[in-house]
Amino acid sequence: MQPKLKLSELLNKKGNDSAECPFCKGQETRLHALFGSQLSTSQYYCEVCRVVFERIKWEPPLEENASSSD
């Protein structure tokens, strides 16, 4: 039986576990809640200024698709 992983560990493997704080620009943030006030947001907690903020779950388009103007 495999050990259970925490949600933050699973998200960290995908590279989605950190976000820059919009208030102090700190990088020391952690996932607070998978969903925020909308399904398309996640809540993060800033260790520096101790504020919970939301981040939109969105992946930018690939650069090669965005820069092609054919």
mmJSON file of the N, C-alpha and C atoms, coordinates in Angstrom:
{"data_MODEL":{"atom_site":{
"group_PDB":["ATOM","ATOM","ATOM","ATOM","ATOM","ATOM","ATOM","ATOM","ATOM","ATOM","ATOM","ATOM","ATOM","ATOM","ATOM","ATOM","ATOM","ATOM","ATOM","ATOM","ATOM","ATOM","ATOM","ATOM","ATOM","ATOM","ATOM","ATOM","ATOM","ATOM","ATOM","ATOM","ATOM","ATOM","ATOM","ATOM","ATOM","ATOM","ATOM","ATOM","ATOM","ATOM","ATOM","ATOM","ATOM","ATOM","ATOM","ATOM","ATOM","ATOM","ATOM","ATOM","ATOM","ATOM","ATOM","ATOM","ATOM","ATOM","ATOM","ATOM","ATOM","ATOM","ATOM","ATOM","ATOM","ATOM","ATOM","ATOM","ATOM","ATOM","ATOM","ATOM","ATOM","ATOM","ATOM","ATOM","ATOM","ATOM","ATOM","ATOM","ATOM","ATOM","ATOM","ATOM","ATOM","ATOM","ATOM","ATOM","ATOM","ATOM","ATOM","ATOM","ATOM","ATOM","ATOM","ATOM","ATOM","ATOM","ATOM","ATOM","ATOM","ATOM","ATOM","ATOM","ATOM","ATOM","ATOM","ATOM","ATOM","ATOM","ATOM","ATOM","ATOM","ATOM","ATOM","ATOM","ATOM","ATOM","ATOM","ATOM","ATOM","ATOM","ATOM","ATOM","ATOM","ATOM","ATOM","ATOM","ATOM","ATOM","ATOM","ATOM","ATOM","ATOM","ATOM","ATOM","ATOM","ATOM","ATOM","ATOM","ATOM","ATOM","ATOM","ATOM","ATOM","ATOM","ATOM","ATOM","ATOM","ATOM","ATOM","ATOM","ATOM","ATOM","ATOM","ATOM","ATOM","ATOM","ATOM","ATOM","ATOM","ATOM","ATOM","ATOM","ATOM","ATOM","ATOM","ATOM","ATOM","ATOM","ATOM","ATOM","ATOM","ATOM","ATOM","ATOM","ATOM","ATOM","ATOM","ATOM","ATOM","ATOM","ATOM","ATOM","ATOM","ATOM","ATOM","ATOM","ATOM","ATOM","ATOM","ATOM","ATOM","ATOM","ATOM","ATOM","ATOM","ATOM","ATOM","ATOM","ATOM","ATOM","ATOM","ATOM","ATOM","ATOM","ATOM","ATOM","ATOM","ATOM"],
"id":[1,2,3,4,5,6,7,8,9,10,11,12,13,14,15,16,17,18,19,20,21,22,23,24,25,26,27,28,29,30,31,32,33,34,35,36,37,38,39,40,41,42,43,44,45,46,47,48,49,50,51,52,53,54,55,56,57,58,59,60,61,62,63,64,65,66,67,68,69,70,71,72,73,74,75,76,77,78,79,80,81,82,83,84,85,86,87,88,89,90,91,92,93,94,95,96,97,98,99,100,101,102,103,104,105,106,107,108,109,110,111,112,113,114,115,116,117,118,119,120,121,122,123,124,125,126,127,128,129,130,131,132,133,134,135,136,137,138,139,140,141,142,143,144,145,146,147,148,149,150,151,152,153,154,155,156,157,158,159,160,161,162,163,164,165,166,167,168,169,170,171,172,173,174,175,176,177,178,179,180,181,182,183,184,185,186,187,188,189,190,191,192,193,194,195,196,197,198,199,200,201,202,203,204,205,206,207,208,209,210],
"type_symbol":["N","C","C","N","C","C","N","C","C","N","C","C","N","C","C","N","C","C","N","C","C","N","C","C","N","C","C","N","C","C","N","C","C","N","C","C","N","C","C","N","C","C","N","C","C","N","C","C","N","C","C","N","C","C","N","C","C","N","C","C","N","C","C","N","C","C","N","C","C","N","C","C","N","C","C","N","C","C","N","C","C","N","C","C","N","C","C","N","C","C","N","C","C","N","C","C","N","C","C","N","C","C","N","C","C","N","C","C","N","C","C","N","C","C","N","C","C","N","C","C","N","C","C","N","C","C","N","C","C","N","C","C","N","C","C","N","C","C","N","C","C","N","C","C","N","C","C","N","C","C","N","C","C","N","C","C","N","C","C","N","C","C","N","C","C","N","C","C","N","C","C","N","C","C","N","C","C","N","C","C","N","C","C","N","C","C","N","C","C","N","C","C","N","C","C","N","C","C","N","C","C","N","C","C","N","C","C","N","C","C"],
"label_atom_id":["N","CA","C","N","CA","C","N","CA","C","N","CA","C","N","CA","C","N","CA","C","N","CA","C","N","CA","C","N","CA","C","N","CA","C","N","CA","C","N","CA","C","N","CA","C","N","CA","C","N","CA","C","N","CA","C","N","CA","C","N","CA","C","N","CA","C","N","CA","C","N","CA","C","N","CA","C","N","CA","C","N","CA","C","N","CA","C","N","CA","C","N","CA","C","N","CA","C","N","CA","C","N","CA","C","N","CA","C","N","CA","C","N","CA","C","N","CA","C","N","CA","C","N","CA","C","N","CA","C","N","CA","C","N","CA","C","N","CA","C","N","CA","C","N","CA","C","N","CA","C","N","CA","C","N","CA","C","N","CA","C","N","CA","C","N","CA","C","N","CA","C","N","CA","C","N","CA","C","N","CA","C","N","CA","C","N","CA","C","N","CA","C","N","CA","C","N","CA","C","N","CA","C","N","CA","C","N","CA","C","N","CA","C","N","CA","C","N","CA","C","N","CA","C","N","CA","C","N","CA","C","N","CA","C","N","CA","C","N","CA","C","N","CA","C"],
"label_alt_id":[null,null,null,null,null,null,null,null,null,null,null,null,null,null,null,null,null,null,null,null,null,null,null,null,null,null,null,null,null,null,null,null,null,null,null,null,null,null,null,null,null,null,null,null,null,null,null,null,null,null,null,null,null,null,null,null,null,null,null,null,null,null,null,null,null,null,null,null,null,null,null,null,null,null,null,null,null,null,null,null,null,null,null,null,null,null,null,null,null,null,null,null,null,null,null,null,null,null,null,null,null,null,null,null,null,null,null,null,null,null,null,null,null,null,null,null,null,null,null,null,null,null,null,null,null,null,null,null,null,null,null,null,null,null,null,null,null,null,null,null,null,null,null,null,null,null,null,null,null,null,null,null,null,null,null,null,null,null,null,null,null,null,null,null,null,null,null,null,null,null,null,null,null,null,null,null,null,null,null,null,null,null,null,null,null,null,null,null,null,null,null,null,null,null,null,null,null,null,null,null,null,null,null,null,null,null,null,null,null,null],
"label_comp_id":["MET","MET","MET","GLN","GLN","GLN","PRO","PRO","PRO","LYS","LYS","LYS","LEU","LEU","LEU","LYS","LYS","LYS","LEU","LEU","LEU","SER","SER","SER","GLU","GLU","GLU","LEU","LEU","LEU","LEU","LEU","LEU","ASN","ASN","ASN","LYS","LYS","LYS","LYS","LYS","LYS","GLY","GLY","GLY","ASN","ASN","ASN","ASP","ASP","ASP","SER","SER","SER","ALA","ALA","ALA","GLU","GLU","GLU","CYS","CYS","CYS","PRO","PRO","PRO","PHE","PHE","PHE","CYS","CYS","CYS","LYS","LYS","LYS","GLY","GLY","GLY","GLN","GLN","GLN","GLU","GLU","GLU","THR","THR","THR","ARG","ARG","ARG","LEU","LEU","LEU","HIS","HIS","HIS","ALA","ALA","ALA","LEU","LEU","LEU","PHE","PHE","PHE","GLY","GLY","GLY","SER","SER","SER","GLN","GLN","GLN","LEU","LEU","LEU","SER","SER","SER","THR","THR","THR","SER","SER","SER","GLN","GLN","GLN","TYR","TYR","TYR","TYR","TYR","TYR","CYS","CYS","CYS","GLU","GLU","GLU","VAL","VAL","VAL","CYS","CYS","CYS","ARG","ARG","ARG","VAL","VAL","VAL","VAL","VAL","VAL","PHE","PHE","PHE","GLU","GLU","GLU","ARG","ARG","ARG","ILE","ILE","ILE","LYS","LYS","LYS","TRP","TRP","TRP","GLU","GLU","GLU","PRO","PRO","PRO","PRO","PRO","PRO","LEU","LEU","LEU","GLU","GLU","GLU","GLU","GLU","GLU","ASN","ASN","ASN","ALA","ALA","ALA","SER","SER","SER","SER","SER","SER","SER","SER","SER","ASP","ASP","ASP"],
"label_asym_id":["A","A","A","A","A","A","A","A","A","A","A","A","A","A","A","A","A","A","A","A","A","A","A","A","A","A","A","A","A","A","A","A","A","A","A","A","A","A","A","A","A","A","A","A","A","A","A","A","A","A","A","A","A","A","A","A","A","A","A","A","A","A","A","A","A","A","A","A","A","A","A","A","A","A","A","A","A","A","A","A","A","A","A","A","A","A","A","A","A","A","A","A","A","A","A","A","A","A","A","A","A","A","A","A","A","A","A","A","A","A","A","A","A","A","A","A","A","A","A","A","A","A","A","A","A","A","A","A","A","A","A","A","A","A","A","A","A","A","A","A","A","A","A","A","A","A","A","A","A","A","A","A","A","A","A","A","A","A","A","A","A","A","A","A","A","A","A","A","A","A","A","A","A","A","A","A","A","A","A","A","A","A","A","A","A","A","A","A","A","A","A","A","A","A","A","A","A","A","A","A","A","A","A","A","A","A","A","A","A","A"],
"label_entity_id":["1","1","1","1","1","1","1","1","1","1","1","1","1","1","1","1","1","1","1","1","1","1","1","1","1","1","1","1","1","1","1","1","1","1","1","1","1","1","1","1","1","1","1","1","1","1","1","1","1","1","1","1","1","1","1","1","1","1","1","1","1","1","1","1","1","1","1","1","1","1","1","1","1","1","1","1","1","1","1","1","1","1","1","1","1","1","1","1","1","1","1","1","1","1","1","1","1","1","1","1","1","1","1","1","1","1","1","1","1","1","1","1","1","1","1","1","1","1","1","1","1","1","1","1","1","1","1","1","1","1","1","1","1","1","1","1","1","1","1","1","1","1","1","1","1","1","1","1","1","1","1","1","1","1","1","1","1","1","1","1","1","1","1","1","1","1","1","1","1","1","1","1","1","1","1","1","1","1","1","1","1","1","1","1","1","1","1","1","1","1","1","1","1","1","1","1","1","1","1","1","1","1","1","1","1","1","1","1","1","1"],
"label_seq_id":[1,1,1,2,2,2,3,3,3,4,4,4,5,5,5,6,6,6,7,7,7,8,8,8,9,9,9,10,10,10,11,11,11,12,12,12,13,13,13,14,14,14,15,15,15,16,16,16,17,17,17,18,18,18,19,19,19,20,20,20,21,21,21,22,22,22,23,23,23,24,24,24,25,25,25,26,26,26,27,27,27,28,28,28,29,29,29,30,30,30,31,31,31,32,32,32,33,33,33,34,34,34,35,35,35,36,36,36,37,37,37,38,38,38,39,39,39,40,40,40,41,41,41,42,42,42,43,43,43,44,44,44,45,45,45,46,46,46,47,47,47,48,48,48,49,49,49,50,50,50,51,51,51,52,52,52,53,53,53,54,54,54,55,55,55,56,56,56,57,57,57,58,58,58,59,59,59,60,60,60,61,61,61,62,62,62,63,63,63,64,64,64,65,65,65,66,66,66,67,67,67,68,68,68,69,69,69,70,70,70],
"pdbx_PDB_ins_code":[null,null,null,null,null,null,null,null,null,null,null,null,null,null,null,null,null,null,null,null,null,null,null,null,null,null,null,null,null,null,null,null,null,null,null,null,null,null,null,null,null,null,null,null,null,null,null,null,null,null,null,null,null,null,null,null,null,null,null,null,null,null,null,null,null,null,null,null,null,null,null,null,null,null,null,null,null,null,null,null,null,null,null,null,null,null,null,null,null,null,null,null,null,null,null,null,null,null,null,null,null,null,null,null,null,null,null,null,null,null,null,null,null,null,null,null,null,null,null,null,null,null,null,null,null,null,null,null,null,null,null,null,null,null,null,null,null,null,null,null,null,null,null,null,null,null,null,null,null,null,null,null,null,null,null,null,null,null,null,null,null,null,null,null,null,null,null,null,null,null,null,null,null,null,null,null,null,null,null,null,null,null,null,null,null,null,null,null,null,null,null,null,null,null,null,null,null,null,null,null,null,null,null,null,null,null,null,null,null,null],
"Cartn_x":[0.831,0.0,0.882,0.58,1.361,0.932,1.889,1.51,0.681,-0.245,-1.084,-0.274,-0.454,0.22,-0.734,-0.2,-1.01,-1.328,-2.393,-2.787,-1.668,-1.005,0.07,1.237,1.5,2.559,2.194,0.929,0.479,0.565,0.121,0.172,1.598,2.471,3.868,4.523,4.13,4.662,4.263,3.093,2.619,3.129,3.761,4.283,3.276,2.168,1.112,0.982,1.972,1.819,2.236,2.856,3.291,2.763,2.597,2.123,2.75,2.998,3.539,2.423,2.711,1.717,1.488,0.239,-0.034,0.13,0.226,0.332,1.785,2.613,4.007,5.01,4.521,5.356,6.246,5.88,6.635,6.441,7.469,7.426,7.141,7.11,6.894,5.395,4.749,3.317,3.049,1.88,1.473,-0.004,-0.389,-1.783,-2.618,-3.658,-4.539,-5.816,-6.387,-7.601,-7.588,-7.988,-7.976,-8.943,-10.065,-11.042,-11.254,-11.405,-11.686,-13.156,-13.457,-14.854,-15.49,-14.675,-15.137,-14.386,-14.927,-14.239,-12.935,-12.827,-11.638,-10.518,-10.652,-9.607,-9.159,-7.944,-7.4,-7.003,-7.028,-6.61,-5.209,-4.383,-3.016,-2.816,-1.868,-1.534,-0.102,0.111,1.447,2.067,3.224,3.921,4.546,4.794,5.457,4.478,3.385,2.429,1.182,1.107,0.023,-1.357,-1.465,-2.723,-3.116,-4.408,-4.936,-5.401,-4.969,-5.369,-5.76,-6.449,-6.889,-6.078,-5.904,-5.193,-6.052,-6.185,-6.964,-6.185,-6.869,-6.251,-6.288,-5.163,-5.097,-3.714,-3.626,-2.339,-2.216,-1.117,-0.951,-0.803,-1.18,-1.017,0.454,0.728,2.107,2.638,3.911,4.501,4.49,4.738,4.786,3.418,2.337,0.996,0.626,1.07,0.712,1.479,2.692,3.511,3.343,2.679,2.52,1.413,1.705,0.716,0.501,0.311,0.096,-1.28],
"Cartn_y":[-1.175,0.0,1.248,2.191,3.411,4.397,5.178,6.171,7.286,7.819,8.907,10.198,10.963,12.243,13.366,14.424,15.604,16.31,17.083,17.825,18.739,19.415,20.329,19.581,18.344,17.551,17.159,16.807,16.461,17.658,18.817,20.015,20.459,20.25,20.635,19.822,18.568,17.738,18.292,18.917,19.499,20.93,21.513,22.862,23.95,23.625,24.606,25.008,24.715,24.911,26.293,27.108,28.406,29.514,30.661,31.825,33.055,34.071,35.309,36.084,36.594,37.369,38.7,39.047,40.306,41.536,41.335,42.458,42.829,41.828,42.126,41.577,40.901,40.279,39.166,38.632,37.547,36.229,35.403,34.081,32.971,33.302,32.317,32.135,31.441,31.199,29.708,29.352,27.943,27.863,26.724,26.495,26.456,27.253,27.331,26.528,26.65,25.905,25.677,24.499,24.16,25.028,25.404,26.254,27.528,28.635,29.917,30.243,31.514,31.922,31.437,31.067,30.492,29.183,28.311,27.052,27.284,28.417,28.696,29.361,29.471,30.084,29.134,29.352,28.665,29.715,29.369,30.302,29.945,30.966,30.82,31.681,31.278,32.023,32.51,33.806,34.387,34.341,33.72,33.615,34.942,35.837,37.106,38.115,38.409,39.427,38.817,37.485,36.746,37.083,37.075,37.377,36.181,35.867,34.852,35.575,35.068,35.678,34.586,34.972,34.019,34.166,33.057,33.036,32.279,32.827,32.163,30.973,29.843,28.643,28.803,29.088,29.325,28.995,28.304,28.021,28.86,29.617,30.45,29.598,30.134,29.369,29.146,28.121,27.856,29.021,29.366,30.525,30.347,29.147,28.929,29.155,28.821,29.073,30.545,31.217,32.618,33.541,33.153,34.046,33.804,32.724,32.479,33.35,34.049,34.928,34.55,33.264,32.773,33.069],
"Cartn_z":[0.0,0.0,0.0,-0.884,-0.977,0.095,0.624,1.63,1.006,1.785,1.298,1.269,0.226,0.102,0.463,1.027,1.308,-0.006,-0.01,-1.197,-1.67,-0.736,-1.124,-1.764,-1.335,-1.944,-3.368,-3.584,-4.927,-5.866,-5.398,-6.227,-6.479,-5.507,-5.675,-6.787,-6.944,-8.024,-9.385,-9.453,-10.699,-10.888,-9.852,-9.954,-9.687,-9.017,-8.783,-7.322,-6.502,-5.073,-4.58,-5.384,-4.898,-5.8,-5.195,-5.921,-5.277,-6.065,-5.512,-4.821,-3.635,-2.894,-3.604,-3.894,-4.588,-3.684,-2.376,-1.45,-1.156,-0.817,-0.458,-1.464,-2.51,-3.541,-2.986,-1.821,-1.206,-1.937,-1.902,-2.528,-1.519,-0.242,0.815,1.048,0.111,0.193,0.21,0.711,0.714,0.362,-0.161,-0.507,0.763,0.805,1.978,1.734,0.535,0.173,-1.333,-1.738,-3.155,-3.95,-3.334,-4.014,-3.212,-3.928,-3.294,-3.402,-3.626,-3.736,-5.036,-5.996,-7.267,-7.495,-8.319,-8.625,-9.381,-10.037,-10.845,-10.051,-8.73,-7.909,-6.807,-6.336,-5.167,-4.156,-2.874,-1.835,-1.361,-1.206,-0.728,0.507,1.354,2.559,2.442,2.678,2.62,4.017,4.136,5.413,5.823,4.875,5.162,5.755,5.037,5.512,6.157,6.211,6.878,6.327,5.015,4.34,3.473,3.463,2.555,1.293,0.133,-1.136,-2.108,-3.165,-4.175,-5.449,-6.131,-7.404,-8.4,-9.58,-10.618,-11.152,-11.278,-11.857,-13.37,-13.94,-15.38,-15.867,-16.967,-17.579,-18.835,-18.959,-20.147,-21.401,-22.553,-23.788,-24.092,-24.857,-25.258,-26.069,-25.845,-26.528,-28.044,-28.496,-29.948,-30.592,-29.865,-30.392,-30.315,-29.277,-29.077,-30.029,-30.421,-31.24,-32.745,-33.124,-34.552,-35.125,-36.189,-36.809,-38.267,-38.505,-39.876,-40.356],
"occupancy":[1.0,1.0,1.0,1.0,1.0,1.0,1.0,1.0,1.0,1.0,1.0,1.0,1.0,1.0,1.0,1.0,1.0,1.0,1.0,1.0,1.0,1.0,1.0,1.0,1.0,1.0,1.0,1.0,1.0,1.0,1.0,1.0,1.0,1.0,1.0,1.0,1.0,1.0,1.0,1.0,1.0,1.0,1.0,1.0,1.0,1.0,1.0,1.0,1.0,1.0,1.0,1.0,1.0,1.0,1.0,1.0,1.0,1.0,1.0,1.0,1.0,1.0,1.0,1.0,1.0,1.0,1.0,1.0,1.0,1.0,1.0,1.0,1.0,1.0,1.0,1.0,1.0,1.0,1.0,1.0,1.0,1.0,1.0,1.0,1.0,1.0,1.0,1.0,1.0,1.0,1.0,1.0,1.0,1.0,1.0,1.0,1.0,1.0,1.0,1.0,1.0,1.0,1.0,1.0,1.0,1.0,1.0,1.0,1.0,1.0,1.0,1.0,1.0,1.0,1.0,1.0,1.0,1.0,1.0,1.0,1.0,1.0,1.0,1.0,1.0,1.0,1.0,1.0,1.0,1.0,1.0,1.0,1.0,1.0,1.0,1.0,1.0,1.0,1.0,1.0,1.0,1.0,1.0,1.0,1.0,1.0,1.0,1.0,1.0,1.0,1.0,1.0,1.0,1.0,1.0,1.0,1.0,1.0,1.0,1.0,1.0,1.0,1.0,1.0,1.0,1.0,1.0,1.0,1.0,1.0,1.0,1.0,1.0,1.0,1.0,1.0,1.0,1.0,1.0,1.0,1.0,1.0,1.0,1.0,1.0,1.0,1.0,1.0,1.0,1.0,1.0,1.0,1.0,1.0,1.0,1.0,1.0,1.0,1.0,1.0,1.0,1.0,1.0,1.0,1.0,1.0,1.0,1.0,1.0,1.0],
"B_iso_or_equiv":[0.0,0.0,0.0,0.0,0.0,0.0,0.0,0.0,0.0,0.0,0.0,0.0,0.0,0.0,0.0,0.0,0.0,0.0,0.0,0.0,0.0,0.0,0.0,0.0,0.0,0.0,0.0,0.0,0.0,0.0,0.0,0.0,0.0,0.0,0.0,0.0,0.0,0.0,0.0,0.0,0.0,0.0,0.0,0.0,0.0,0.0,0.0,0.0,0.0,0.0,0.0,0.0,0.0,0.0,0.0,0.0,0.0,0.0,0.0,0.0,0.0,0.0,0.0,0.0,0.0,0.0,0.0,0.0,0.0,0.0,0.0,0.0,0.0,0.0,0.0,0.0,0.0,0.0,0.0,0.0,0.0,0.0,0.0,0.0,0.0,0.0,0.0,0.0,0.0,0.0,0.0,0.0,0.0,0.0,0.0,0.0,0.0,0.0,0.0,0.0,0.0,0.0,0.0,0.0,0.0,0.0,0.0,0.0,0.0,0.0,0.0,0.0,0.0,0.0,0.0,0.0,0.0,0.0,0.0,0.0,0.0,0.0,0.0,0.0,0.0,0.0,0.0,0.0,0.0,0.0,0.0,0.0,0.0,0.0,0.0,0.0,0.0,0.0,0.0,0.0,0.0,0.0,0.0,0.0,0.0,0.0,0.0,0.0,0.0,0.0,0.0,0.0,0.0,0.0,0.0,0.0,0.0,0.0,0.0,0.0,0.0,0.0,0.0,0.0,0.0,0.0,0.0,0.0,0.0,0.0,0.0,0.0,0.0,0.0,0.0,0.0,0.0,0.0,0.0,0.0,0.0,0.0,0.0,0.0,0.0,0.0,0.0,0.0,0.0,0.0,0.0,0.0,0.0,0.0,0.0,0.0,0.0,0.0,0.0,0.0,0.0,0.0,0.0,0.0,0.0,0.0,0.0,0.0,0.0,0.0],
"pdbx_formal_charge":[null,null,null,null,null,null,null,null,null,null,null,null,null,null,null,null,null,null,null,null,null,null,null,null,null,null,null,null,null,null,null,null,null,null,null,null,null,null,null,null,null,null,null,null,null,null,null,null,null,null,null,null,null,null,null,null,null,null,null,null,null,null,null,null,null,null,null,null,null,null,null,null,null,null,null,null,null,null,null,null,null,null,null,null,null,null,null,null,null,null,null,null,null,null,null,null,null,null,null,null,null,null,null,null,null,null,null,null,null,null,null,null,null,null,null,null,null,null,null,null,null,null,null,null,null,null,null,null,null,null,null,null,null,null,null,null,null,null,null,null,null,null,null,null,null,null,null,null,null,null,null,null,null,null,null,null,null,null,null,null,null,null,null,null,null,null,null,null,null,null,null,null,null,null,null,null,null,null,null,null,null,null,null,null,null,null,null,null,null,null,null,null,null,null,null,null,null,null,null,null,null,null,null,null,null,null,null,null,null,null],
"auth_seq_id":[1,1,1,2,2,2,3,3,3,4,4,4,5,5,5,6,6,6,7,7,7,8,8,8,9,9,9,10,10,10,11,11,11,12,12,12,13,13,13,14,14,14,15,15,15,16,16,16,17,17,17,18,18,18,19,19,19,20,20,20,21,21,21,22,22,22,23,23,23,24,24,24,25,25,25,26,26,26,27,27,27,28,28,28,29,29,29,30,30,30,31,31,31,32,32,32,33,33,33,34,34,34,35,35,35,36,36,36,37,37,37,38,38,38,39,39,39,40,40,40,41,41,41,42,42,42,43,43,43,44,44,44,45,45,45,46,46,46,47,47,47,48,48,48,49,49,49,50,50,50,51,51,51,52,52,52,53,53,53,54,54,54,55,55,55,56,56,56,57,57,57,58,58,58,59,59,59,60,60,60,61,61,61,62,62,62,63,63,63,64,64,64,65,65,65,66,66,66,67,67,67,68,68,68,69,69,69,70,70,70],
"auth_comp_id":["MET","MET","MET","GLN","GLN","GLN","PRO","PRO","PRO","LYS","LYS","LYS","LEU","LEU","LEU","LYS","LYS","LYS","LEU","LEU","LEU","SER","SER","SER","GLU","GLU","GLU","LEU","LEU","LEU","LEU","LEU","LEU","ASN","ASN","ASN","LYS","LYS","LYS","LYS","LYS","LYS","GLY","GLY","GLY","ASN","ASN","ASN","ASP","ASP","ASP","SER","SER","SER","ALA","ALA","ALA","GLU","GLU","GLU","CYS","CYS","CYS","PRO","PRO","PRO","PHE","PHE","PHE","CYS","CYS","CYS","LYS","LYS","LYS","GLY","GLY","GLY","GLN","GLN","GLN","GLU","GLU","GLU","THR","THR","THR","ARG","ARG","ARG","LEU","LEU","LEU","HIS","HIS","HIS","ALA","ALA","ALA","LEU","LEU","LEU","PHE","PHE","PHE","GLY","GLY","GLY","SER","SER","SER","GLN","GLN","GLN","LEU","LEU","LEU","SER","SER","SER","THR","THR","THR","SER","SER","SER","GLN","GLN","GLN","TYR","TYR","TYR","TYR","TYR","TYR","CYS","CYS","CYS","GLU","GLU","GLU","VAL","VAL","VAL","CYS","CYS","CYS","ARG","ARG","ARG","VAL","VAL","VAL","VAL","VAL","VAL","PHE","PHE","PHE","GLU","GLU","GLU","ARG","ARG","ARG","ILE","ILE","ILE","LYS","LYS","LYS","TRP","TRP","TRP","GLU","GLU","GLU","PRO","PRO","PRO","PRO","PRO","PRO","LEU","LEU","LEU","GLU","GLU","GLU","GLU","GLU","GLU","ASN","ASN","ASN","ALA","ALA","ALA","SER","SER","SER","SER","SER","SER","SER","SER","SER","ASP","ASP","ASP"],
"auth_asym_id":["A","A","A","A","A","A","A","A","A","A","A","A","A","A","A","A","A","A","A","A","A","A","A","A","A","A","A","A","A","A","A","A","A","A","A","A","A","A","A","A","A","A","A","A","A","A","A","A","A","A","A","A","A","A","A","A","A","A","A","A","A","A","A","A","A","A","A","A","A","A","A","A","A","A","A","A","A","A","A","A","A","A","A","A","A","A","A","A","A","A","A","A","A","A","A","A","A","A","A","A","A","A","A","A","A","A","A","A","A","A","A","A","A","A","A","A","A","A","A","A","A","A","A","A","A","A","A","A","A","A","A","A","A","A","A","A","A","A","A","A","A","A","A","A","A","A","A","A","A","A","A","A","A","A","A","A","A","A","A","A","A","A","A","A","A","A","A","A","A","A","A","A","A","A","A","A","A","A","A","A","A","A","A","A","A","A","A","A","A","A","A","A","A","A","A","A","A","A","A","A","A","A","A","A","A","A","A","A","A","A"],
"auth_atom_id":["N","CA","C","N","CA","C","N","CA","C","N","CA","C","N","CA","C","N","CA","C","N","CA","C","N","CA","C","N","CA","C","N","CA","C","N","CA","C","N","CA","C","N","CA","C","N","CA","C","N","CA","C","N","CA","C","N","CA","C","N","CA","C","N","CA","C","N","CA","C","N","CA","C","N","CA","C","N","CA","C","N","CA","C","N","CA","C","N","CA","C","N","CA","C","N","CA","C","N","CA","C","N","CA","C","N","CA","C","N","CA","C","N","CA","C","N","CA","C","N","CA","C","N","CA","C","N","CA","C","N","CA","C","N","CA","C","N","CA","C","N","CA","C","N","CA","C","N","CA","C","N","CA","C","N","CA","C","N","CA","C","N","CA","C","N","CA","C","N","CA","C","N","CA","C","N","CA","C","N","CA","C","N","CA","C","N","CA","C","N","CA","C","N","CA","C","N","CA","C","N","CA","C","N","CA","C","N","CA","C","N","CA","C","N","CA","C","N","CA","C","N","CA","C","N","CA","C","N","CA","C","N","CA","C","N","CA","C","N","CA","C","N","CA","C"],
"pdbx_PDB_model_num":[1,1,1,1,1,1,1,1,1,1,1,1,1,1,1,1,1,1,1,1,1,1,1,1,1,1,1,1,1,1,1,1,1,1,1,1,1,1,1,1,1,1,1,1,1,1,1,1,1,1,1,1,1,1,1,1,1,1,1,1,1,1,1,1,1,1,1,1,1,1,1,1,1,1,1,1,1,1,1,1,1,1,1,1,1,1,1,1,1,1,1,1,1,1,1,1,1,1,1,1,1,1,1,1,1,1,1,1,1,1,1,1,1,1,1,1,1,1,1,1,1,1,1,1,1,1,1,1,1,1,1,1,1,1,1,1,1,1,1,1,1,1,1,1,1,1,1,1,1,1,1,1,1,1,1,1,1,1,1,1,1,1,1,1,1,1,1,1,1,1,1,1,1,1,1,1,1,1,1,1,1,1,1,1,1,1,1,1,1,1,1,1,1,1,1,1,1,1,1,1,1,1,1,1,1,1,1,1,1,1]
}}}
